[in-house]
Amino acid sequence: MMIQNALDSFILDQRLKGSTEKTVSGYEWFIGKFITWLADFGVENANSLTVQHTQGYQLHLCSRQCENKNQPLTRRTVRTYMRHVRIFLSFCFAESIINEPIHIKMKLPKAEKPVIEILTDEESSHLLSRFGDDVLGCRDRAIICLMLDCGLRLSEVAGLRLSDINFDNRYIKVTGKGRKQRIVPIGQLAVQAVVKYNYRRNASGREQLFFSSRQSPLTPSGIGQLMKRLKAQTGILRLHAHLLRHTFATNYLIYGIGDVYELSRILGHADIKITEGYVQLANYYKLLQNRNRQTYLDIKEARQVNEG
């Protein structure tokens, strides 16, 4: 079978499984890049694929420059490319399109794991103070509250309906990745922000919760533009939508609101190992809470002064 035909079969399988169009488009783009690279070397038949082809492609990616940036692709980006290829090859082997389990032999590059610098309490307060009492100000405050207080993803906030929020019992029915639904608790301040916006928005009978200034449903890119404006207004240059989710998750553990297993369910993680990364991050910030404590050099210097 031709590799392109194998990709068509894979995409059909993803749609039959109920994958979102965003997920399907991602597979088409990443695997399409791999197929284009293979075609340059005359490799078009799926059964001609070997693990050496995947290794060569990985080396090619490592030497590539980022689009619009004069720097190589990060290990994390290369890993994302290769992870899509591995899932595709796993499908091909399971469907007997290829005879060799290439996906098992693939070794993905280890991705960098930079320490995330979450928002401080002061920065969070500064961020929440930027909004006025007009309808757009109330909308933007409600969005930020939902991200900071509930850990919702940008796309999850954009897709919220008014009926998804149980105001009496304070929880949200969230539709996350892969259309999987989960229940997420919401605090009193966030509830008040949503109620105030809902009162101001004057959208009777419309299920979508958030709207643009033109009264069209607010999209994820619209929330992304909001983040850019807030970055400029607050001076918090590292601000982006997912940083609010990181801040929520880390503070959930720092403040002892619940354990890592509860946090995993709230965040909608498929693997507890993803959530466990926040345990180490929370421990780092707990150390910083004791920053008034003297360091070794401070103590040594003080002793020498006293002895002198």
PEDA-V348570 format. One record per residue. OMEGA is omega in radians with two decimals (none if undefined). Layout:
omega-><OMEGA & OMEGA>
This chain:
omega-><3.09 & -3.09 & 3.13 & 3.10 & 3.09 & 3.09 & 3.10 & 3.12 & 3.13 & 3.14 & 3.08 & 3.12 & 3.11 & 3.13 & 3.11 & 3.11 & 3.13 & 3.10 & -3.14 & 3.11 & 3.10 & 3.12 & -3.13 & 3.13 & 3.10 & 3.11 & -3.13 & -3.09 & -3.08 & -3.11 & 3.07 & 3.08 & 3.13 & -3.13 & 3.10 & 3.12 & 3.12 & -3.11 & 3.11 & 3.13 & 3.08 & 3.14 & -3.10 & 3.14 & -3.07 & -3.09 & 3.08 & -3.09 & 3.06 & 3.11 & 3.11 & 3.09 & 3.13 & 3.11 & 3.12 & 3.12 & 3.12 & 3.09 & 3.09 & -3.14 & -3.12 & -3.13 & -3.11 & 3.06 & 3.03 & 3.07 & 3.13 & 3.11 & -3.12 & 3.13 & -3.11 & 3.05 & 3.09 & 3.08 & 3.13 & 3.12 & 3.12 & 3.12 & 3.11 & 3.08 & -3.02 & 3.11 & 3.08 & 3.12 & -3.12 & 3.11 & 3.11 & -3.12 & 3.07 & 3.08 & -3.12 & 3.14 & -3.14 & -3.13 & 3.12 & 3.05 & 3.00 & -3.06 & -3.06 & 3.12 & -3.07 & -3.06 & -3.14 & -3.09 & -3.12 & 3.07 & -3.13 & 3.11 & 3.07 & -3.10 & 3.06 & 3.10 & -3.14 & 3.08 & -3.12 & 3.11 & -3.09 & 3.08 & 3.03 & 3.09 & 3.14 & 3.14 & 3.10 & 3.12 & 3.11 & 3.14 & -3.10 & -3.13 & -3.01 & -2.96 & 3.09 & -3.10 & 3.06 & -3.02 & -3.14 & 3.09 & 3.11 & 3.10 & -3.08 & 3.10 & 3.12 & 3.12 & -3.13 & 3.12 & -3.13 & 3.12 & -3.10 & -3.03 & -3.07 & 3.12 & -3.11 & 3.04 & 3.14 & -3.11 & 3.13 & 3.10 & -3.12 & -3.08 & -3.08 & 2.99 & -3.13 & -3.12 & 3.12 & -3.06 & 3.05 & -3.04 & -3.11 & -3.10 & 3.04 & 2.98 & -3.13 & 2.98 & -3.02 & 3.03 & -3.04 & -3.11 & 3.13 & -3.13 & 3.10 & -3.13 & 3.11 & 3.11 & -3.09 & 3.10 & 3.12 & -3.09 & -3.07 & -3.13 & 3.12 & 3.08 & -3.13 & 3.14 & 3.14 & 3.14 & -3.14 & 3.11 & -3.11 & 3.11 & -3.07 & -2.94 & 3.07 & -3.11 & -3.11 & 3.10 & 3.14 & -3.04 & 3.14 & -3.07 & -3.02 & -3.13 & 3.09 & 3.12 & 3.12 & 3.10 & 2.99 & -3.13 & -3.12 & -3.11 & 3.05 & 3.13 & 3.08 & 3.08 & 3.07 & 3.09 & 3.07 & -3.14 & 3.11 & 3.13 & -3.13 & 3.09 & 3.14 & -3.08 & -3.06 & -3.07 & 3.08 & -2.95 & 3.14 & -3.06 & 2.96 & -3.00 & -3.05 & 3.08 & 3.10 & 3.09 & 3.08 & -3.13 & 3.09 & -3.04 & -3.12 & 3.14 & 3.08 & 3.14 & 3.14 & -3.10 & 3.09 & -3.14 & 3.12 & -3.13 & -3.05 & -3.14 & 3.07 & 3.13 & 3.14 & 3.13 & 3.13 & -3.11 & -3.13 & 3.12 & 3.11 & -3.09 & -3.13 & -3.13 & 3.11 & -3.12 & -3.08 & 3.08 & 3.13 & 3.11 & 3.11 & 3.13 & 3.12 & 3.12 & 3.09 & -3.07 & 3.03 & 3.07 & -3.11 & 3.10 & 3.11 & -3.03 & 3.06 & 3.13 & -3.13 & 3.07 & -3.13 & -3.09 & 3.11 & -3.13 & -3.13 & -3.13 & -3.14 & 3.13 & -3.12 & 3.10 & -3.12 & -3.13 & -3.12 & none>
